[in-house]
Amino acid sequence: MALVWEGKPRLIHLPAALAEEARRRVQLHGRFQELEARILQINLRRLLRKKQVLRSQDGAL
């Protein structure tokens, strides 16, 4: 298994019995990162919309 540890690439040899579990966890981490990115995009859009509303309200006064 190849990974980056403390900023340096590393190669770790896993026993076959642990390889499938490691693959599963890597896939889960990838899914988590995808969902996290989606949530951050949603939150950014909400923040920008809120700022636009506040600016339009300030201009109406």
N, C-alpha and C positions, 0 to 999 in steps of 0.2 A: 504494500500500500504506500503510495506516495502522498506526502503532506508537507505543509509548511509549518515549522515550529520555531517560534521566536525569530521570525523573519528569514529563516533559512530552510531550503528544501531538504526533506529527509525521506529516506526510504525505509519502511518498516516491514519486516517479514512476519506475516501472521500464520499461525497454524490453520489448516484447512477448516477445522471445526469452528474457528472464529471468523473466517472470511465472510460467510453469508451474513452474520450479525453485523459486521462492520459495513458491508454494502448497504444493508437495510438502514442503518443509522445515518450513513452518508446521504442516502436518498431522502430520508426524513428531514435532515438538515437543509437540503436543497429546497424541499417543499416549504419549509419554514421561511427561508430567505425570500422565496417568491411571494408568499403571503405577506410578509413584512413589507416588501417593496410596494405591494398593492395598497396596503393600509397607509403607508406614508404618502403615496400619491393622492389617495382620497383625502387625507387630512390636509395636505397642501392645497388641494382644490377648494376645500371648505374655508381655509384661512384666507385664500385670495378672494373668494366670493364675499366673505365677511368684510374684508378691507374695501372692496369695491362698493358695497352697500354703505359703509360708513362714510366713504368719500362722497358718494352721491348725496347722502343726507347732509353733509357739511356744505356742499355746493348749493343745496336747496334753501339754506337759511339765509 
